[in-house]
Amino acid sequence: MTITALTETEISALLSEVPGWALRDDGKAITRTLKFADFNAAFGFMTRVALFADKHDHHPEWFNVYNRVEMTLTTHDADGLSARDAALARAIEGFL
Ligand code: H2B
């Protein structure tokens, strides 16, 4: 299924709404790295994100070492950012 990519204006609006996130150099993804108290806290957060992601069929690319979680949001079906990434970023902010 093809999903419409966000326009540059929409991406700018998203970045000001979720200021912890940065636009990747190629403009096709947003990234954020978080540090938690320990692995338990990091994995608890990841579990909440995972349940939301699967419910909405939109999944983060991520990497975890102990208390660090690196996340990249992009929409493969749009070859760039879409409203699904915006919704996932907002949801993630809500879990912090
Ligand atoms: N997650 C992300 N980040 N991008 C997608 O394009 C995507 C996804 N597509 N999760 C979904 C699953 C698709 O592969 C399934 C078949 O709906």
Backbone and ligand atoms as CSV (ligand in chain L), in Angstrom:
chain,resi,resn,atom,element,x,y,z
A,1,MET,N,N,0.856,-1.189,0.000
A,1,MET,CA,C,0.000,0.000,0.000
A,1,MET,C,C,0.898,1.248,0.000
A,2,THR,N,N,0.568,2.209,-0.827
A,2,THR,CA,C,1.323,3.459,-0.856
A,2,THR,C,C,0.682,4.465,0.093
A,3,ILE,N,N,1.528,5.103,0.878
A,3,ILE,CA,C,1.066,6.107,1.836
A,3,ILE,C,C,1.694,7.436,1.439
A,4,THR,N,N,0.919,8.499,1.539
A,4,THR,CA,C,1.421,9.814,1.129
A,4,THR,C,C,2.504,10.311,2.073
A,5,ALA,N,N,3.603,10.779,1.504
A,5,ALA,CA,C,4.690,11.342,2.318
A,5,ALA,C,C,4.320,12.747,2.767
A,6,LEU,N,N,4.818,13.137,3.944
A,6,LEU,CA,C,4.591,14.495,4.441
A,6,LEU,C,C,5.331,15.504,3.565
A,7,THR,N,N,4.775,16.696,3.436
A,7,THR,CA,C,5.452,17.795,2.732
A,7,THR,C,C,6.502,18.415,3.664
A,8,GLU,N,N,7.371,19.238,3.109
A,8,GLU,CA,C,8.381,19.907,3.941
A,8,GLU,C,C,7.731,20.760,5.022
A,9,THR,N,N,6.638,21.422,4.669
A,9,THR,CA,C,5.914,22.251,5.653
A,9,THR,C,C,5.371,21.389,6.783
A,10,GLU,N,N,4.825,20.237,6.438
A,10,GLU,CA,C,4.274,19.338,7.462
A,10,GLU,C,C,5.398,18.779,8.340
A,11,ILE,N,N,6.546,18.502,7.744
A,11,ILE,CA,C,7.681,17.996,8.518
A,11,ILE,C,C,8.163,19.062,9.501
A,12,SER,N,N,8.242,20.317,9.054
A,12,SER,CA,C,8.649,21.414,9.953
A,12,SER,C,C,7.693,21.541,11.124
A,13,ALA,N,N,6.396,21.438,10.833
A,13,ALA,CA,C,5.386,21.540,11.893
A,13,ALA,C,C,5.548,20.388,12.878
A,14,LEU,N,N,5.814,19.197,12.359
A,14,LEU,CA,C,5.996,18.029,13.230
A,14,LEU,C,C,7.200,18.216,14.139
A,15,LEU,N,N,8.309,18.702,13.580
A,15,LEU,CA,C,9.529,18.865,14.371
A,15,LEU,C,C,9.340,19.895,15.479
A,16,SER,N,N,8.519,20.907,15.241
A,16,SER,CA,C,8.309,21.860,16.337
A,16,SER,C,C,7.335,21.308,17.367
A,17,GLU,N,N,6.524,20.353,16.951
A,17,GLU,CA,C,5.582,19.737,17.895
A,17,GLU,C,C,6.280,18.718,18.802
A,18,VAL,N,N,7.261,17.997,18.245
A,18,VAL,CA,C,7.997,16.991,19.024
A,18,VAL,C,C,9.494,17.361,18.991
A,19,PRO,N,N,9.889,18.352,19.796
A,19,PRO,CA,C,11.220,18.939,19.680
A,19,PRO,C,C,12.374,17.990,20.016
A,20,GLY,N,N,12.089,16.877,20.672
A,20,GLY,CA,C,13.168,15.932,20.971
A,20,GLY,C,C,13.662,15.176,19.750
A,21,TRP,N,N,12.920,15.267,18.663
A,21,TRP,CA,C,13.234,14.483,17.466
A,21,TRP,C,C,14.006,15.332,16.455
A,22,ALA,N,N,14.903,14.684,15.714
A,22,ALA,CA,C,15.710,15.378,14.711
A,22,ALA,C,C,15.477,14.737,13.346
A,23,LEU,N,N,15.539,15.564,12.338
A,23,LEU,CA,C,15.367,15.060,10.974
A,23,LEU,C,C,16.673,14.404,10.521
A,24,ARG,N,N,16.579,13.197,9.993
A,24,ARG,CA,C,17.775,12.527,9.473
A,24,ARG,C,C,18.280,13.274,8.240
A,25,ASP,N,N,19.580,13.143,7.963
A,25,ASP,CA,C,20.211,13.924,6.888
A,25,ASP,C,C,19.481,13.816,5.555
A,26,ASP,N,N,18.955,12.635,5.250
A,26,ASP,CA,C,18.277,12.460,3.956
A,26,ASP,C,C,16.830,12.958,3.979
A,27,GLY,N,N,16.371,13.444,5.122
A,27,GLY,CA,C,15.031,14.013,5.231
A,27,GLY,C,C,13.910,12.983,5.219
A,28,LYS,N,N,14.279,11.684,5.267
A,28,LYS,CA,C,13.259,10.637,5.140
A,28,LYS,C,C,12.888,9.975,6.454
A,29,ALA,N,N,13.451,10.484,7.546
A,29,ALA,CA,C,13.187,9.861,8.852
A,29,ALA,C,C,13.442,10.870,9.953
A,30,ILE,N,N,12.865,10.590,11.132
A,30,ILE,CA,C,13.205,11.353,12.331
A,30,ILE,C,C,13.819,10.392,13.337
A,31,THR,N,N,14.728,10.916,14.151
A,31,THR,CA,C,15.455,10.065,15.087
A,31,THR,C,C,15.430,10.666,16.485
A,32,ARG,N,N,15.552,9.793,17.465
A,32,ARG,CA,C,15.672,10.266,18.847
A,32,ARG,C,C,16.391,9.194,19.658
A,33,THR,N,N,17.299,9.603,20.505
A,33,THR,CA,C,17.969,8.678,21.428
A,33,THR,C,C,17.561,9.028,22.846
A,34,LEU,N,N,17.183,8.012,23.604
A,34,LEU,CA,C,16.750,8.206,24.990
A,34,LEU,C,C,17.622,7.390,25.926
A,35,LYS,N,N,17.845,7.924,27.120
A,35,LYS,CA,C,18.553,7.178,28.168
A,35,LYS,C,C,17.635,7.014,29.360
A,36,PHE,N,N,17.540,5.795,29.853
A,36,PHE,CA,C,16.690,5.498,31.003
A,36,PHE,C,C,17.578,5.157,32.205
A,37,ALA,N,N,16.930,4.936,33.339
A,37,ALA,CA,C,17.699,4.649,34.563
A,37,ALA,C,C,18.464,3.337,34.429
A,38,ASP,N,N,17.852,2.364,33.790
A,38,ASP,CA,C,18.467,1.036,33.672
A,38,ASP,C,C,17.755,0.256,32.562
A,39,PHE,N,N,18.118,-0.995,32.372
A,39,PHE,CA,C,17.527,-1.804,31.310
A,39,PHE,C,C,16.038,-2.036,31.534
A,40,ASN,N,N,15.670,-2.238,32.793
A,40,ASN,CA,C,14.265,-2.488,33.112
A,40,ASN,C,C,13.395,-1.327,32.635
A,41,ALA,N,N,13.828,-0.107,32.906
A,41,ALA,CA,C,13.059,1.074,32.480
A,41,ALA,C,C,13.051,1.212,30.972
A,42,ALA,N,N,14.200,0.948,30.347
A,42,ALA,CA,C,14.281,1.046,28.882
A,42,ALA,C,C,13.364,0.016,28.227
A,43,PHE,N,N,13.408,-1.207,28.714
A,43,PHE,CA,C,12.611,-2.251,28.078
A,43,PHE,C,C,11.124,-2.079,28.376
A,44,GLY,N,N,10.799,-1.538,29.538
A,44,GLY,CA,C,9.399,-1.222,29.829
A,44,GLY,C,C,8.865,-0.210,28.829
A,45,PHE,N,N,9.654,0.827,28.587
A,45,PHE,CA,C,9.291,1.833,27.577
A,45,PHE,C,C,9.135,1.171,26.208
A,46,MET,N,N,10.096,0.340,25.834
A,46,MET,CA,C,10.037,-0.313,24.520
A,46,MET,C,C,8.795,-1.196,24.393
A,47,THR,N,N,8.413,-1.804,25.486
A,47,THR,CA,C,7.217,-2.653,25.465
A,47,THR,C,C,5.966,-1.824,25.201
A,48,ARG,N,N,5.885,-0.654,25.847
A,48,ARG,CA,C,4.728,0.214,25.611
A,48,ARG,C,C,4.699,0.691,24.157
A,49,VAL,N,N,5.872,1.049,23.643
A,49,VAL,CA,C,5.948,1.481,22.246
A,49,VAL,C,C,5.573,0.320,21.318
A,50,ALA,N,N,6.081,-0.863,21.632
A,50,ALA,CA,C,5.827,-2.029,20.772
A,50,ALA,C,C,4.335,-2.344,20.681
A,51,LEU,N,N,3.638,-2.267,21.808
A,51,LEU,CA,C,2.205,-2.576,21.802
A,51,LEU,C,C,1.442,-1.551,20.973
A,52,PHE,N,N,1.813,-0.273,21.123
A,52,PHE,CA,C,1.175,0.785,20.325
A,52,PHE,C,C,1.487,0.561,18.838
A,53,ALA,N,N,2.750,0.283,18.553
A,53,ALA,CA,C,3.190,0.125,17.158
A,53,ALA,C,C,2.446,-1.022,16.481
A,54,ASP,N,N,2.336,-2.115,17.176
A,54,ASP,CA,C,1.689,-3.269,16.543
A,54,ASP,C,C,0.196,-3.035,16.359
A,55,LYS,N,N,-0.416,-2.378,17.336
A,55,LYS,CA,C,-1.847,-2.052,17.238
A,55,LYS,C,C,-2.107,-1.190,16.007
A,56,HIS,N,N,-1.178,-0.277,15.699
A,56,HIS,CA,C,-1.359,0.665,14.597
A,56,HIS,C,C,-0.630,0.224,13.331
A,57,ASP,N,N,-0.040,-0.971,13.381
A,57,ASP,CA,C,0.689,-1.531,12.236
A,57,ASP,C,C,1.710,-0.549,11.679
A,58,HIS,N,N,2.434,0.088,12.587
A,58,HIS,CA,C,3.506,1.006,12.172
A,58,HIS,C,C,4.620,0.911,13.201
A,59,HIS,N,N,5.789,0.477,12.762
A,59,HIS,CA,C,6.807,0.007,13.696
A,59,HIS,C,C,8.090,0.841,13.622
A,60,PRO,N,N,8.696,1.097,14.771
A,60,PRO,CA,C,9.950,1.857,14.773
A,60,PRO,C,C,11.128,0.974,14.357
A,61,GLU,N,N,12.173,1.614,13.828
A,61,GLU,CA,C,13.473,0.962,13.728
A,61,GLU,C,C,14.193,1.401,14.983
A,62,TRP,N,N,14.749,0.460,15.711
A,62,TRP,CA,C,15.377,0.846,16.959
A,62,TRP,C,C,16.502,-0.073,17.355
A,63,PHE,N,N,17.294,0.445,18.315
A,63,PHE,CA,C,18.495,-0.235,18.770
A,63,PHE,C,C,18.603,0.025,20.259
A,64,ASN,N,N,18.816,-1.021,21.005
A,64,ASN,CA,C,18.886,-0.885,22.460
A,64,ASN,C,C,20.179,-1.494,22.995
A,65,VAL,N,N,20.871,-0.736,23.822
A,65,VAL,CA,C,21.958,-1.289,24.636
A,65,VAL,C,C,21.708,-0.836,26.061
A,66,TYR,N,N,21.473,-1.793,26.934
A,66,TYR,CA,C,21.208,-1.545,28.355
A,66,TYR,C,C,20.133,-0.461,28.543
A,67,ASN,N,N,20.559,0.766,28.909
A,67,ASN,CA,C,19.555,1.801,29.219
A,67,ASN,C,C,19.355,2.790,28.072
A,68,ARG,N,N,19.997,2.533,26.910
A,68,ARG,CA,C,19.909,3.464,25.782
A,68,ARG,C,C,19.014,2.887,24.703
A,69,VAL,N,N,18.129,3.716,24.204
A,69,VAL,CA,C,17.249,3.305,23.103
A,69,VAL,C,C,17.371,4.332,21.991
A,70,GLU,N,N,17.835,3.895,20.830
A,70,GLU,CA,C,17.927,4.761,19.657
A,70,GLU,C,C,16.769,4.414,18.733
A,71,MET,N,N,16.030,5.419,18.329
A,71,MET,CA,C,14.839,5.162,17.505
A,71,MET,C,C,14.886,5.942,16.193
A,72,THR,N,N,14.428,5.305,15.149
A,72,THR,CA,C,14.268,5.952,13.847
A,72,THR,C,C,12.850,5.681,13.382
A,73,LEU,N,N,12.145,6.763,13.033
A,73,LEU,CA,C,10.788,6.611,12.508
A,73,LEU,C,C,10.782,6.998,11.035
A,74,THR,N,N,10.297,6.098,10.226
A,74,THR,CA,C,10.149,6.347,8.795
A,74,THR,C,C,9.045,5.427,8.295
A,75,THR,N,N,8.535,5.721,7.128
A,75,THR,CA,C,7.479,4.877,6.557
A,75,THR,C,C,8.014,4.236,5.296
A,76,HIS,N,N,8.250,2.950,5.353
A,76,HIS,CA,C,8.836,2.238,4.214
A,76,HIS,C,C,7.923,2.371,2.998
A,77,ASP,N,N,6.625,2.292,3.252
A,77,ASP,CA,C,5.658,2.330,2.145
A,77,ASP,C,C,5.556,3.716,1.504
A,78,ALA,N,N,6.144,4.742,2.138
A,78,ALA,CA,C,6.125,6.097,1.561
A,78,ALA,C,C,7.530,6.530,1.143
A,79,ASP,N,N,8.507,5.688,1.430
A,79,ASP,CA,C,9.917,6.050,1.221
A,79,ASP,C,C,10.216,7.423,1.838
A,80,GLY,N,N,9.703,7.628,3.031
A,80,GLY,CA,C,9.906,8.910,3.709
A,80,GLY,C,C,9.002,8.997,4.917
A,81,LEU,N,N,8.792,10.202,5.396
A,81,LEU,CA,C,7.935,10.415,6.563
A,81,LEU,C,C,6.474,10.503,6.161
A,82,SER,N,N,5.613,9.971,7.015
A,82,SER,CA,C,4.173,10.065,6.770
A,82,SER,C,C,3.464,10.429,8.072
A,83,ALA,N,N,2.159,10.586,7.981
A,83,ALA,CA,C,1.353,10.888,9.168
A,83,ALA,C,C,1.481,9.778,10.210
A,84,ARG,N,N,1.809,8.570,9.766
A,84,ARG,CA,C,1.974,7.463,10.726
A,84,ARG,C,C,3.182,7.687,11.633
A,85,ASP,N,N,4.242,8.265,11.075
A,85,ASP,CA,C,5.411,8.573,11.901
A,85,ASP,C,C,5.075,9.676,12.893
A,86,ALA,N,N,4.306,10.643,12.440
A,86,ALA,CA,C,3.890,11.733,13.335
A,86,ALA,C,C,3.076,11.160,14.494
A,87,ALA,N,N,2.158,10.256,14.202
A,87,ALA,CA,C,1.319,9.665,15.252
A,87,ALA,C,C,2.164,8.833,16.211
A,88,LEU,N,N,3.123,8.098,15.666
A,88,LEU,CA,C,3.982,7.267,16.521
A,88,LEU,C,C,4.878,8.147,17.399
A,89,ALA,N,N,5.434,9.214,16.836
A,89,ALA,CA,C,6.279,10.123,17.619
A,89,ALA,C,C,5.472,10.750,18.753
A,90,ARG,N,N,4.242,11.162,18.458
A,90,ARG,CA,C,3.389,11.758,19.505
A,90,ARG,C,C,3.116,10.738,20.611
A,91,ALA,N,N,2.820,9.511,20.203
A,91,ALA,CA,C,2.535,8.459,21.181
A,91,ALA,C,C,3.757,8.189,22.047
A,92,ILE,N,N,4.931,8.139,21.426
A,92,ILE,CA,C,6.163,7.901,22.183
A,92,ILE,C,C,6.374,9.003,23.206
A,93,GLU,N,N,6.154,10.258,22.808
A,93,GLU,CA,C,6.287,11.367,23.766
A,93,GLU,C,C,5.369,11.151,24.959
A,94,GLY,N,N,4.203,10.607,24.693
A,94,GLY,CA,C,3.237,10.364,25.754
A,94,GLY,C,C,3.666,9.268,26.727
A,95,PHE,N,N,4.603,8.421,26.298
A,95,PHE,CA,C,5.082,7.335,27.179
A,95,PHE,C,C,6.256,7.789,28.054
A,96,LEU,N,N,6.740,9.011,27.830
A,96,LEU,CA,C,7.926,9.476,28.578
A,96,LEU,C,C,7.524,10.175,29.868
L,1,H2B,N1,N,6.221,0.221,9.719
L,1,H2B,C1,C,6.872,1.228,9.155
L,1,H2B,N2,N,7.676,1.980,9.897
L,1,H2B,N3,N,6.715,1.501,7.852
L,1,H2B,C2,C,5.926,0.775,7.049
L,1,H2B,O1,O,5.822,1.061,5.846
L,1,H2B,C3,C,5.231,-0.309,7.633
L,1,H2B,C4,C,5.433,-0.571,9.010
L,1,H2B,N4,N,4.418,-1.052,6.927
L,1,H2B,N5,N,4.820,-1.619,9.576
L,1,H2B,C5,C,3.567,-2.036,7.510
L,1,H2B,C6,C,4.109,-2.599,8.812
L,1,H2B,C7,C,3.329,-3.111,6.444
L,1,H2B,O2,O,4.538,-3.789,6.143
L,1,H2B,C8,C,2.273,-4.116,6.856
L,1,H2B,C9,C,2.142,-5.209,5.829
L,1,H2B,O3,O,1.055,-3.442,6.985
